[in-house]
């Protein structure tokens, strides 16, 4: 019993040290003109799950989320800021129960940060301007990138290809013209 306690204490200490001394940070781009809403505004505009995932870095349940099996053409934007993040043209079936993409739609809108929440380092994915927690990226994805952006549906809003123009995302309509 004492050995288990010492092992557990060591793991907790390692977690605290790696988190405290991590040089990684996510900077919010204030040059874009985007101003993130206050926590109170976010609590009013988001569902409890969306708030928990985007603001508290939580993870939704696999296979029990809105977009894990979404097959329509369109783009996925940050549920907080509306930043374009991913496209259905880059989505693939990963079998994980979360929407997975092999690349972002707009790399400039995605920030990566190392986290140590599960003790070993992982690459967290956040939206650039709203600093929303999106999910994680792994190096076990398909060609052409070999990456798997494993993203929480709760951090996304889907904009169908037929709604792109009306919602101000017309520049992405060309992605779906050949289909």
Buried (B, 14 or more C-beta within 10 A) or exposed (E): EEEEEEEEEEEEEEBEEBEEEEEEEEEBEEEEEBEBBEEEEBBEEBEEBBBBBBBEBBBBEEEEBBBBEBEEBBBBBBBBBBBBBBBBBBBEEBEEBBBBBBBBBBEEBBBBBEBBBEEEEBBBBBBBBBBBBBBBBBEEBEEEBEBBBBBBBBBBBBBBBEEBEEBEBEEBEEBBEEE
